[in-house]
Amino acid sequence: METFIYGGTKIWIHLSLLYTFCIKQCFVPAHFMDINIIPVIKNKGGDKTDINNYRAIAVSNADTKILEKLILTKVNCYIY
């Protein structure tokens, strides 16, 4: 994530080109779909062996999150 924060305008230009290509060609690179699902305990004082005491958190790549945020801002204008 630090690369995207401190990379400057050149990284944003390259990302813009990549995302534009993805949208125009209806193609998403395979690594955009890679996520890690991490179980998190809901109630730390509860029974840790109970499956209902956990919830799943999906952690994805930083470039995927940026693309999701861009799409969300465009879709929100049609929802509200």
C-alpha positions in Angstrom: 0.0 0.0 0.0 2.9 2.3 0.7 3.8 2.1 -3.0 0.5 3.6 -4.0 0.7 6.3 -1.3 4.2 7.5 -1.9 4.7 6.4 -5.5 3.8 9.8 -7.0 1.9 10.6 -10.1 3.6 8.0 -12.3 2.1 5.1 -10.4 -1.3 6.7 -10.6 -1.0 7.1 -14.4 -0.1 3.4 -14.8 -2.9 2.4 -12.5 -5.3 4.5 -14.5 -4.2 2.9 -17.7 -4.5 -0.6 -16.2 -8.0 0.1 -14.8 -9.2 1.7 -18.0 -8.0 -1.4 -19.9 -9.7 -3.7 -17.5 -13.0 -1.9 -17.8 -12.9 -1.5 -21.6 -11.8 -5.0 -22.3 -14.0 -6.6 -19.6 -11.0 -8.3 -18.2 -9.7 -8.6 -14.7 -6.2 -10.1 -14.0 -6.3 -13.3 -12.0 -4.4 -11.9 -9.1 -7.2 -9.4 -8.5 -9.3 -12.3 -7.4 -6.8 -13.6 -4.8 -8.1 -13.0 -1.3 -7.3 -14.4 2.1 -10.2 -15.3 4.4 -9.3 -14.8 8.1 -11.6 -16.0 10.9 -12.0 -13.5 13.7 -13.5 -14.3 17.1 -16.7 -12.4 17.8 -16.8 -12.9 21.5 -13.3 -13.3 23.0 -14.8 -14.5 26.3 -17.0 -17.1 24.5 -16.4 -20.6 23.4 -13.5 -20.7 20.9 -14.6 -24.1 19.6 -18.1 -22.9 18.6 -18.2 -22.1 14.9 -20.9 -19.5 15.4 -18.4 -17.4 17.5 -16.4 -16.6 14.4 -16.9 -14.2 11.5 -14.9 -14.1 8.2 -12.8 -11.2 7.1 -11.7 -11.1 3.4 -8.4 -9.4 2.8 -7.6 -8.5 -0.8 -4.7 -6.8 -2.6 -4.3 -3.1 -2.4 -4.7 -2.6 -6.2 -8.0 -4.5 -6.0 -9.3 -2.4 -3.2 -8.5 0.8 -5.2 -10.4 -0.6 -8.2 -13.3 -1.5 -5.9 -13.4 2.0 -4.5 -13.4 3.6 -7.9 -16.2 1.4 -9.1 -18.2 2.0 -5.9 -18.0 5.8 -6.3 -19.3 5.5 -9.9 -22.1 3.1 -8.9 -23.2 5.1 -5.9 -24.3 8.0 -8.1 -26.9 5.7 -9.7 -28.1 4.2 -6.4 -28.9 7.4 -4.5 
